[in-house]
Amino acid sequence: MNEGHPTSRILLVLPPASAVRAAIASDLRVWAVVDPAVRTSDALAAAGLPARRLLMASLADPDALRTLLERCAHVYGIDRIIHSECGTRSMLQPVLGSEAAALTAAKAAAVVREISRRLGWAVSELPGTAVLQRLLEQGGYQGPHLGDEPPAWPTFDVWTLSVDGMHIVTDVTAQRADVDESDKDQARIRATVRALLDLAGYRHGMVRTAVELTAQGCRIIDVTL
């Protein structure tokens, strides 16, 4: 459990099935923490996660979550604990409501950061909007969107799982149901998001990136951990 060797064993906290499936396909050994309040166990099993690597914890109890993560990191030789605050918030919102879901997700994120630092792992953060703007301009990309008007072109939510700076696109979903993108469009969207994370020096974590597909190319609208 140190920074000196490649990451092979990851512990995902309340992950979507798409992230588990993509991680397994990338030859990573995956463990996952699920909250009994969110019935995702069957979906993760269908994604290929063995039952013995499925761990239960209430994210509403930070102390219990901390104990479970620390024990699993030690027992299973975990190289990295990965959690998405915005992803957890979205999954808990239908069960807990907006305010409680946001608070629970933030507390879980704080626990993951605390344990990661205690184990000597660097915690990946994204730079602020102004820095992202400069990085994207230097790389020849458009964004982030700074205006108040909504995007005029089709917009996609792109979820990625980053491990050792390798950015695995786990899901691309149009924000409107009537949008149908081509394989070429999909490739452009994926390439733009990977380029953004490379430019930002992002190494480990799950990120949601909103991308607008314009006639001039892909434009980054928003990036959320």
TORFI-320563 format. One record per residue (C-alpha): residue number from 1; x, y, z. Coordinates in steps of 0.05 Angstrom, whole numbers, plus 5000, padded with zeros to 4 digits. Example, Ala and Ser with C-alpha at 12.3 -4.5 7.8 and 13.67 -1.06 7.14 Angstrom:
// TORFI-320563
node num:1 | x:5246 | y:4910 | z:5156 .
node num:2 | x:5273 | y:4979 | z:5143 .
//
This chain:
// TORFI-320563
node num:1 | x:5000 | y:5000 | z:5000 .
node num:2 | x:5048 | y:5054 | z:4976 .
node num:3 | x:5060 | y:5100 | z:4918 .
node num:4 | x:5119 | y:5060 | z:4893 .
node num:5 | x:5083 | y:5005 | z:4855 .
node num:6 | x:5026 | y:5002 | z:4804 .
node num:7 | x:4956 | y:5001 | z:4832 .
node num:8 | x:4922 | y:4934 | z:4823 .
node num:9 | x:4873 | y:4928 | z:4882 .
node num:10 | x:4821 | y:4982 | z:4890 .
node num:11 | x:4764 | y:4991 | z:4939 .
node num:12 | x:4706 | y:5030 | z:4909 .
node num:13 | x:4657 | y:5065 | z:4955 .
node num:14 | x:4584 | y:5062 | z:4931 .
node num:15 | x:4604 | y:5054 | z:4858 .
node num:16 | x:4557 | y:5048 | z:4799 .
node num:17 | x:4557 | y:4980 | z:4764 .
node num:18 | x:4589 | y:5012 | z:4702 .
node num:19 | x:4651 | y:5031 | z:4743 .
node num:20 | x:4658 | y:4961 | z:4771 .
node num:21 | x:4649 | y:4930 | z:4703 .
node num:22 | x:4701 | y:4976 | z:4671 .
node num:23 | x:4751 | y:4965 | z:4727 .
node num:24 | x:4746 | y:4890 | z:4722 .
node num:25 | x:4753 | y:4894 | z:4646 .
node num:26 | x:4817 | y:4934 | z:4658 .
node num:27 | x:4846 | y:4876 | z:4699 .
node num:28 | x:4839 | y:4912 | z:4766 .
node num:29 | x:4820 | y:4872 | z:4828 .
node num:30 | x:4759 | y:4905 | z:4856 .
node num:31 | x:4725 | y:4908 | z:4924 .
node num:32 | x:4664 | y:4952 | z:4935 .
node num:33 | x:4627 | y:4983 | z:4993 .
node num:34 | x:4552 | y:4988 | z:4985 .
node num:35 | x:4500 | y:5021 | z:5029 .
node num:36 | x:4440 | y:4977 | z:5047 .
node num:37 | x:4396 | y:5038 | z:5036 .
node num:38 | x:4415 | y:5036 | z:4962 .
node num:39 | x:4400 | y:4968 | z:4932 .
node num:40 | x:4459 | y:4961 | z:4885 .
node num:41 | x:4486 | y:4893 | z:4906 .
node num:42 | x:4452 | y:4854 | z:4851 .
node num:43 | x:4475 | y:4903 | z:4798 .
node num:44 | x:4547 | y:4899 | z:4822 .
node num:45 | x:4544 | y:4823 | z:4822 .
node num:46 | x:4517 | y:4824 | z:4751 .
node num:47 | x:4576 | y:4869 | z:4733 .
node num:48 | x:4623 | y:4813 | z:4754 .
node num:49 | x:4639 | y:4829 | z:4827 .
node num:50 | x:4645 | y:4766 | z:4870 .
node num:51 | x:4601 | y:4766 | z:4931 .
node num:52 | x:4661 | y:4758 | z:4977 .
node num:53 | x:4686 | y:4827 | z:4954 .
node num:54 | x:4620 | y:4861 | z:4968 .
node num:55 | x:4622 | y:4899 | z:5034 .
node num:56 | x:4563 | y:4931 | z:5071 .
node num:57 | x:4565 | y:4997 | z:5108 .
node num:58 | x:4518 | y:5054 | z:5123 .
node num:59 | x:4549 | y:5117 | z:5095 .
node num:60 | x:4507 | y:5155 | z:5146 .
node num:61 | x:4554 | y:5128 | z:5200 .
node num:62 | x:4624 | y:5157 | z:5186 .
node num:63 | x:4656 | y:5120 | z:5245 .
node num:64 | x:4631 | y:5052 | z:5220 .
node num:65 | x:4652 | y:5070 | z:5149 .
node num:66 | x:4722 | y:5090 | z:5173 .
node num:67 | x:4730 | y:5025 | z:5212 .
node num:68 | x:4708 | y:4983 | z:5152 .
node num:69 | x:4754 | y:5019 | z:5103 .
node num:70 | x:4814 | y:5015 | z:5148 .
node num:71 | x:4804 | y:4941 | z:5161 .
node num:72 | x:4793 | y:4924 | z:5088 .
node num:73 | x:4854 | y:4964 | z:5066 .
node num:74 | x:4896 | y:4924 | z:5115 .
node num:75 | x:4866 | y:4855 | z:5105 .
node num:76 | x:4861 | y:4856 | z:5029 .
node num:77 | x:4924 | y:4897 | z:5014 .
node num:78 | x:4884 | y:4952 | z:4980 .
node num:79 | x:4925 | y:5000 | z:4938 .
node num:80 | x:4873 | y:5055 | z:4932 .
node num:81 | x:4805 | y:5074 | z:4960 .
node num:82 | x:4763 | y:5111 | z:4908 .
node num:83 | x:4699 | y:5149 | z:4919 .
node num:84 | x:4658 | y:5201 | z:4881 .
node num:85 | x:4622 | y:5251 | z:4925 .
node num:86 | x:4575 | y:5274 | z:4869 .
node num:87 | x:4561 | y:5202 | z:4849 .
node num:88 | x:4543 | y:5183 | z:4921 .
node num:89 | x:4500 | y:5245 | z:4927 .
node num:90 | x:4461 | y:5225 | z:4864 .
node num:91 | x:4451 | y:5153 | z:4888 .
node num:92 | x:4428 | y:5172 | z:4958 .
node num:93 | x:4383 | y:5230 | z:4938 .
node num:94 | x:4321 | y:5188 | z:4920 .
node num:95 | x:4327 | y:5154 | z:4988 .
node num:96 | x:4349 | y:5209 | z:5035 .
node num:97 | x:4328 | y:5273 | z:5000 .
node num:98 | x:4375 | y:5327 | z:4972 .
node num:99 | x:4401 | y:5358 | z:5036 .
node num:100 | x:4414 | y:5293 | z:5074 .
node num:101 | x:4445 | y:5260 | z:5013 .
node num:102 | x:4493 | y:5318 | z:5003 .
node num:103 | x:4514 | y:5317 | z:5076 .
node num:104 | x:4524 | y:5242 | z:5077 .
node num:105 | x:4564 | y:5243 | z:5012 .
node num:106 | x:4609 | y:5299 | z:5039 .
node num:107 | x:4622 | y:5261 | z:5104 .
node num:108 | x:4639 | y:5197 | z:5065 .
node num:109 | x:4687 | y:5236 | z:5021 .
node num:110 | x:4721 | y:5266 | z:5082 .
node num:111 | x:4730 | y:5196 | z:5112 .
node num:112 | x:4761 | y:5170 | z:5047 .
node num:113 | x:4809 | y:5229 | z:5043 .
node num:114 | x:4828 | y:5221 | z:5117 .
node num:115 | x:4845 | y:5147 | z:5109 .
node num:116 | x:4881 | y:5157 | z:5043 .
node num:117 | x:4927 | y:5209 | z:5073 .
node num:118 | x:4938 | y:5166 | z:5135 .
node num:119 | x:4960 | y:5109 | z:5090 .
node num:120 | x:5008 | y:5155 | z:5052 .
node num:121 | x:4968 | y:5161 | z:4988 .
node num:122 | x:4966 | y:5226 | z:4950 .
node num:123 | x:4895 | y:5252 | z:4944 .
node num:124 | x:4877 | y:5274 | z:4874 .
node num:125 | x:4842 | y:5341 | z:4868 .
node num:126 | x:4820 | y:5381 | z:4807 .
node num:127 | x:4845 | y:5453 | z:4799 .
node num:128 | x:4796 | y:5510 | z:4802 .
node num:129 | x:4756 | y:5536 | z:4742 .
node num:130 | x:4806 | y:5590 | z:4723 .
node num:131 | x:4864 | y:5540 | z:4722 .
node num:132 | x:4822 | y:5490 | z:4682 .
node num:133 | x:4805 | y:5545 | z:4633 .
node num:134 | x:4879 | y:5560 | z:4622 .
node num:135 | x:4898 | y:5487 | z:4616 .
node num:136 | x:4844 | y:5473 | z:4565 .
node num:137 | x:4862 | y:5534 | z:4524 .
node num:138 | x:4935 | y:5513 | z:4524 .
node num:139 | x:4913 | y:5444 | z:4501 .
node num:140 | x:4869 | y:5471 | z:4446 .
node num:141 | x:4803 | y:5453 | z:4480 .
node num:142 | x:4741 | y:5495 | z:4496 .
node num:143 | x:4714 | y:5505 | z:4566 .
node num:144 | x:4696 | y:5506 | z:4622 .
node num:145 | x:4630 | y:5541 | z:4609 .
node num:146 | x:4628 | y:5604 | z:4651 .
node num:147 | x:4563 | y:5636 | z:4628 .
node num:148 | x:4493 | y:5631 | z:4657 .
node num:149 | x:4459 | y:5608 | z:4593 .
node num:150 | x:4446 | y:5534 | z:4585 .
node num:151 | x:4484 | y:5496 | z:4530 .
node num:152 | x:4454 | y:5503 | z:4461 .
node num:153 | x:4481 | y:5437 | z:4435 .
node num:154 | x:4472 | y:5365 | z:4458 .
node num:155 | x:4506 | y:5354 | z:4525 .
node num:156 | x:4532 | y:5289 | z:4555 .
node num:157 | x:4550 | y:5266 | z:4624 .
node num:158 | x:4616 | y:5228 | z:4621 .
node num:159 | x:4637 | y:5186 | z:4681 .
node num:160 | x:4710 | y:5165 | z:4688 .
node num:161 | x:4750 | y:5121 | z:4735 .
node num:162 | x:4822 | y:5143 | z:4740 .
node num:163 | x:4876 | y:5096 | z:4767 .
node num:164 | x:4950 | y:5115 | z:4764 .
node num:165 | x:4932 | y:5168 | z:4713 .
node num:166 | x:4897 | y:5119 | z:4667 .
node num:167 | x:4828 | y:5148 | z:4653 .
node num:168 | x:4775 | y:5094 | z:4641 .
node num:169 | x:4710 | y:5120 | z:4612 .
node num:170 | x:4656 | y:5081 | z:4648 .
node num:171 | x:4593 | y:5114 | z:4621 .
node num:172 | x:4571 | y:5166 | z:4570 .
node num:173 | x:4498 | y:5188 | z:4577 .
node num:174 | x:4462 | y:5243 | z:4538 .
node num:175 | x:4426 | y:5292 | z:4583 .
node num:176 | x:4366 | y:5290 | z:4535 .
node num:177 | x:4334 | y:5224 | z:4515 .
node num:178 | x:4324 | y:5245 | z:4442 .
node num:179 | x:4399 | y:5254 | z:4428 .
node num:180 | x:4433 | y:5200 | z:4387 .
node num:181 | x:4508 | y:5207 | z:4379 .
node num:182 | x:4551 | y:5170 | z:4328 .
node num:183 | x:4611 | y:5126 | z:4343 .
node num:184 | x:4655 | y:5184 | z:4319 .
node num:185 | x:4621 | y:5232 | z:4367 .
node num:186 | x:4630 | y:5182 | z:4424 .
node num:187 | x:4704 | y:5177 | z:4408 .
node num:188 | x:4712 | y:5253 | z:4407 .
node num:189 | x:4676 | y:5260 | z:4473 .
node num:190 | x:4718 | y:5207 | z:4506 .
node num:191 | x:4783 | y:5236 | z:4479 .
node num:192 | x:4765 | y:5306 | z:4503 .
node num:193 | x:4751 | y:5283 | z:4574 .
node num:194 | x:4815 | y:5241 | z:4578 .
node num:195 | x:4854 | y:5301 | z:4552 .
node num:196 | x:4824 | y:5346 | z:4606 .
node num:197 | x:4842 | y:5298 | z:4662 .
node num:198 | x:4913 | y:5289 | z:4633 .
node num:199 | x:4922 | y:5365 | z:4629 .
node num:200 | x:4897 | y:5372 | z:4701 .
node num:201 | x:4946 | y:5318 | z:4725 .
node num:202 | x:4890 | y:5278 | z:4755 .
node num:203 | x:4913 | y:5209 | z:4780 .
node num:204 | x:4860 | y:5173 | z:4821 .
node num:205 | x:4785 | y:5179 | z:4829 .
node num:206 | x:4717 | y:5180 | z:4797 .
node num:207 | x:4697 | y:5243 | z:4759 .
node num:208 | x:4634 | y:5267 | z:4724 .
node num:209 | x:4648 | y:5313 | z:4665 .
node num:210 | x:4592 | y:5348 | z:4626 .
node num:211 | x:4611 | y:5356 | z:4553 .
node num:212 | x:4574 | y:5397 | z:4500 .
node num:213 | x:4581 | y:5369 | z:4430 .
node num:214 | x:4582 | y:5430 | z:4383 .
node num:215 | x:4594 | y:5437 | z:4309 .
node num:216 | x:4665 | y:5462 | z:4326 .
node num:217 | x:4681 | y:5404 | z:4372 .
node num:218 | x:4672 | y:5384 | z:4444 .
node num:219 | x:4666 | y:5436 | z:4498 .
node num:220 | x:4675 | y:5422 | z:4573 .
node num:221 | x:4615 | y:5449 | z:4612 .
node num:222 | x:4628 | y:5425 | z:4682 .
node num:223 | x:4673 | y:5377 | z:4721 .
node num:224 | x:4653 | y:5347 | z:4788 .
node num:225 | x:4687 | y:5299 | z:4835 .
//
